[in-house]
């Protein structure tokens, strides 16, 4: 593919807490100039905590964008672009579930919405969980629940779990570890 796309300008429209919104001016291969939206994201990490009995710890929390509770794997944004995702995954594991692990293995990396956002999430698997204590942010209200892989797959197939990072993680975990 010899087609060339050239960004001529990137204008910051809004700086948010989680994302920054830009208006890009792009020259497309036929020479036309177009405007595209771009959302810049600092990156995130997620983790599948595996209990000794094989059940996976999940977090149930309210999501404003959907105006309802969701069931997800623990996850959170990086504290900065230099933070290793493994460190962020370990932090989120303890903060959200009250468990720690020194046995984190990278499972996969996903890009959530490639058409307009650069968000990248590294997803880890945590084995050999050690009980600790939840450290929730003041705006977090998280309930920890444990499910078998089979139960989670049924929730995916029935539409009860719609979160893309959670679906990707569970299905990859099932394929790799089961």
N, C-alpha and C positions, 0 to 999 in steps of 0.2 A: 504494500500500500504506500504509494508515493504522495498521497494526499496530505497537504500541509494545513494545519490549523495554527493560527498565530494570535495570541492574546495581545491586544493593543493597549488595554487599560483594565485595571481592577480598582473599583471605587467602593470603599467601605460605606455601607448604607446604615448599618446598625451593629453596635458591639454589645453582645449579650453576655450573660453569666456562663452559658454553656456553649453557645455558638456565635459566630460573627456572620453577618449577612452582607454579601457583596453583589455588585452589578458589574459583570465582565463585558467588555467590548472585544469581540472575536472576529478575526478575518477568516472566513471559511474558504475551502479550496477553490471555489469558483470566483473568489475575489470579493464577494458580498461581505458587508459588515453587519454583524448581528449582536444582539444583547442577550446574554445568558445570566441566569441567577447562579450564584455559588454560595454555599454555606460551608464555612470553615469550622472544623471541630478539632479540639485538642487531642482527641483519642481517648480510648477507654480500655478497660480490662474486665473480664468476667471469669467466673469459676464455677465448675461443677463439683460441689463437695460430696464425696462418696463415703457413706458410713460403713462401718465394719460389716453390717448385715447386707450391704449392697444397695441400700436405698440412697436416693439422692436428696440432698437438702435443697429446698426451694424457698423462695421468699414471696410472700403475698403482700402487695403494697398498692396504695392508691396511685393512679396515673392520671394527672390532670388532663393530658391531651385526649384521653379516651373517656374521661369522666367516670371511671370505675376502677375496681381493684383488678390486678393482674397477677398471675402466677409466673414467676421468672426465676432464672438462675441469678445468684448475687452478681452485681456488676456496679461499676462506677467509673467516672471520668478520671483521667490522669491529673495529678496535682500540677503538672507542667510538662512541656514537651520532652524534657530530659529524664523524667521518671521512668524507670524500667517497668514494663507492663506486668512483669512477674511480681514486682513489689506492690503494684496497685492491686493486683488480684489477691495477694495475701492480705493486704489491708482491708479490702472490701469483704473478704471471707470473714474476718474477725468482726469487723464493724457490724455487718448485717446479720450474721448467723450466730455469733458467739463461739465460734470454733477457729482454731489455728491449724496450720499444717506446714511442715518443712518439706513436704513431698508434693510439689507442684510441677506438673508436666504440661507443656504447651500442647493443646489438642488441635486447634485451628485458628486461622485469622479470617475475619469476615470484613467486608466493606458493606455498610448497611444500605446506602442509597446512592449508587454510583452516578446517577444522572445529574445530580446537583450538589452532592455533599462528599467531603473527603473522609468522613468518619471511618476509623479503623478500630476494630475490637479484637484483641488477642484473647482467646478463651483457653483457660487452663483446667486441668483436672486435679483435684486435691484429694490425696489418699492419706491414711493414717491421721485422722482428725484428732485434735487435742481440745478438750473442752476449755473454754475461756469465758469471755463476757462480751455481750453486744455493746457496741459503742455507737449508737445511732446519733445522727445529726438532729438538731432540734426540730427540723421539719420532716423527719422520717418516722413513720409508724409501720414497722415491718413485723409480720408474723412468719415464723419459720415452720415449715412443714416438710415431712419426709415421704417420698413416694418411690415405688419401684419403677424401673425403666418401662415396664409393660403398662403400668398405670399412666405414666406420663405420655407414652405413645398414644394410648387411647384418648387422652385429653387433647393431643395434637390432632388426631384424625377426626375427632368430634367437634373441633373448632373452639374448644375451651381454652387452649393455649394458642395465641396468635403471634406472640413476640418472636421476631425473626432470629435474634441471637439465641434465644432459648431453644427454638425448634432446631436450628443448625447444630447447636451444641449437643442436644439430646440424641438426635439422629446419628451424628458422627460418633458420639460416645458409644451408642448401641452397636454400631457397625465395627468399631475398633476393639471394644472391650468385651463384647458378648458373643 
